[in-house]
Amino acid sequence: MDLGLNKMKAIITGGSRGIGLHTGALLASEGCDIAFCGRTPSDIKNATDQINAAGGGTAIGFQADLESEDATREFARSALAELNGVDILIHNASGFDMTGDEEGWMRTFQVDMMAGVRLVEECLGALKASEAASITFIGSMASKFHFGRPPSSYGAAKGAMRVYANDLAQHYGKDGIRANVISPGAVWFEGGAWDKRKKESPPFYAAVEKTIPLGRLGTADELARAITFVASPAGLWINAEHIAVDGGQVAAVD
Ligand SMILES: NC(=O)c1ccc[n+]([C@@H]2O[C@H](COP(=O)([O-])OP(=O)(O)OC[C@H]3O[C@@H](n4cnc5c(N)ncnc54)[C@H](OP(=O)(O)O)[C@@H]3O)[C@@H](O)[C@H]2O)c1
């Protein structure tokens, strides 16, 4: 199947590692030019080099902390200028609050929710001009299921993101813009949060594996495939959806 990504333009937040990096690499392998951000210069350079060395579309990385409104808007404007527009916006970075303290609530609300709002505002004109515009937020199954952790802003911010995505889809559908949320379950990749948990507590990691019908955690590449399909022109009729990609871990029917 042709995903229709050749010569398209994508902006990805948090593209220097993990799910964001795999998604950027997959989009570029399909001929899409990408611009992404992260905070850590060495990771940005490694990701840029890796994607550009593979051929296909080009990648450019920007250093930006999405906790800051100014940095978020500056990233969006620089990415739009570099790509000369955008067709695909993927908001993947997270503040990952697990503490539930004031700082955690504010950080995660800024990064997961408000950065998404600011990016959409900056990109709206270019998305309206696109022939196949899509906005994809990376959520979490914590937006629909309680995983036993103390209350924090993580699931709440991801839940707010789902409401916002539906509002965008309903309001801007007339402009040809789709909006969806893809929620990963537990995803393992080298150096990621689940890799650290696996090393720190193999019994805990094994217990989590047992909660997943497929008997293992997902991979960043498996998430990237789902995100890429939904964001691509091949996913044109997928709109205003929340899509779980969790291997069946959350044993619920929507
Ligand atoms: N992995 C999982 O099991 C899992 C499960 C459910 C949902 N998710 C969701 O999937 C998405 C990606 O997760 P992941 O595991 O791939 O995350 P990750 O390995 O922590 O990577 C996150 C990416 O975002 C960047 N980032 C983080 N904070 C940022 C900030 N304030 N400003 C700019 N960039 C920032 C990181 O680079 P820097 O740190 O250098 O900035 C990195 O490129 C997140 O939205 C997460 O909530 C993941």
Ligand as a Chemical Component Dictionary entry (heavy atoms), coordinates in Angstrom:
data_LIG
# 
_chem_comp.id                   LIG 
_chem_comp.type                 NON-POLYMER 
_chem_comp.pdbx_formal_charge   0 
_chem_comp.three_letter_code    LIG 
# 
loop_
_chem_comp_atom.comp_id 
_chem_comp_atom.atom_id 
_chem_comp_atom.alt_atom_id 
_chem_comp_atom.type_symbol 
_chem_comp_atom.charge 
_chem_comp_atom.model_Cartn_x 
_chem_comp_atom.model_Cartn_y 
_chem_comp_atom.model_Cartn_z 
_chem_comp_atom.pdbx_ordinal 
LIG N1  N1  N 0  6.867  4.549  26.267 1  
LIG C1  C1  C 0  5.712  4.179  26.750 2  
LIG O1  O1  O 0  5.565  3.089  27.345 3  
LIG C2  C2  C 0  4.492  5.070  26.614 4  
LIG C3  C3  C 0  3.278  4.622  27.114 5  
LIG C4  C4  C 0  2.158  5.426  26.989 6  
LIG C5  C5  C 0  2.265  6.657  26.353 7  
LIG N2  N2  N 1  3.466  7.072  25.874 8  
LIG C6  C6  C 0  3.518  8.395  25.245 9  
LIG O2  O2  O 0  4.269  8.324  24.052 10 
LIG C7  C7  C 0  5.003  9.553  23.864 11 
LIG C8  C8  C 0  6.475  9.244  23.661 12 
LIG O3  O3  O 0  6.921  8.454  24.729 13 
LIG P1  P1  P 0  8.431  7.879  24.776 14 
LIG O4  O4  O 0  8.401  6.759  25.740 15 
LIG O5  O5  O -1 8.960  7.697  23.406 16 
LIG O6  O6  O 0  9.174  9.135  25.484 17 
LIG P2  P2  P 0  10.738 9.460  25.706 18 
LIG O7  O7  O 0  11.604 8.308  25.404 19 
LIG O8  O8  O 0  10.852 10.090 27.036 20 
LIG O9  O9  O 0  10.970 10.566 24.564 21 
LIG C9  C9  C 0  10.279 11.760 24.651 22 
LIG C10 C10 C 0  10.769 12.704 23.571 23 
LIG O10 O10 O 0  10.229 14.008 23.868 24 
LIG C11 C11 C 0  11.306 14.914 24.131 25 
LIG N3  N3  N 0  10.871 15.823 25.198 26 
LIG C12 C12 C 0  10.522 15.516 26.468 27 
LIG N4  N4  N 0  10.181 16.626 27.137 28 
LIG C13 C13 C 0  10.309 17.656 26.263 29 
LIG C14 C14 C 0  10.134 19.065 26.371 30 
LIG N5  N5  N 0  9.758  19.648 27.521 31 
LIG N6  N6  N 0  10.358 19.826 25.277 32 
LIG C15 C15 C 0  10.750 19.263 24.114 33 
LIG N7  N7  N 0  10.946 17.941 23.957 34 
LIG C16 C16 C 0  10.740 17.159 25.032 35 
LIG C17 C17 C 0  12.483 14.016 24.519 36 
LIG O11 O11 O 0  13.744 14.625 24.328 37 
LIG P3  P3  P 0  14.459 15.461 25.535 38 
LIG O12 O12 O 0  14.241 14.700 26.803 39 
LIG O13 O13 O 0  15.882 15.556 25.140 40 
LIG O14 O14 O 0  13.761 16.765 25.541 41 
LIG C18 C18 C 0  12.275 12.872 23.539 42 
LIG O15 O15 O 0  12.680 13.230 22.246 43 
LIG C19 C19 C 0  4.696  10.403 25.101 44 
LIG O16 O16 O 0  3.673  11.317 24.810 45 
LIG C20 C20 C 0  4.220  9.403  26.122 46 
LIG O17 O17 O 0  3.340  9.970  27.073 47 
LIG C21 C21 C 0  4.579  6.320  25.990 48 
# 
loop_
_chem_comp_bond.comp_id 
_chem_comp_bond.atom_id_1 
_chem_comp_bond.atom_id_2 
_chem_comp_bond.value_order 
_chem_comp_bond.pdbx_ordinal 
LIG N1  C1  SING 1  
LIG C1  O1  DOUB 2  
LIG C1  C2  SING 3  
LIG C2  C3  SING 4  
LIG C2  C21 DOUB 5  
LIG C3  C4  DOUB 6  
LIG C4  C5  SING 7  
LIG C5  N2  DOUB 8  
LIG N2  C6  SING 9  
LIG N2  C21 SING 10 
LIG C6  O2  SING 11 
LIG C6  C20 SING 12 
LIG O2  C7  SING 13 
LIG C7  C8  SING 14 
LIG C7  C19 SING 15 
LIG C8  O3  SING 16 
LIG O3  P1  SING 17 
LIG P1  O4  DOUB 18 
LIG P1  O5  SING 19 
LIG P1  O6  SING 20 
LIG O6  P2  SING 21 
LIG P2  O7  DOUB 22 
LIG P2  O8  SING 23 
LIG P2  O9  SING 24 
LIG O9  C9  SING 25 
LIG C9  C10 SING 26 
LIG C10 O10 SING 27 
LIG C10 C18 SING 28 
LIG O10 C11 SING 29 
LIG C11 N3  SING 30 
LIG C11 C17 SING 31 
LIG N3  C12 SING 32 
LIG N3  C16 SING 33 
LIG C12 N4  DOUB 34 
LIG N4  C13 SING 35 
LIG C13 C14 SING 36 
LIG C13 C16 DOUB 37 
LIG C14 N5  SING 38 
LIG C14 N6  DOUB 39 
LIG N6  C15 SING 40 
LIG C15 N7  DOUB 41 
LIG N7  C16 SING 42 
LIG C17 O11 SING 43 
LIG C17 C18 SING 44 
LIG O11 P3  SING 45 
LIG P3  O12 DOUB 46 
LIG P3  O13 SING 47 
LIG P3  O14 SING 48 
LIG C18 O15 SING 49 
LIG C19 O16 SING 50 
LIG C19 C20 SING 51 
LIG C20 O17 SING 52 
# 
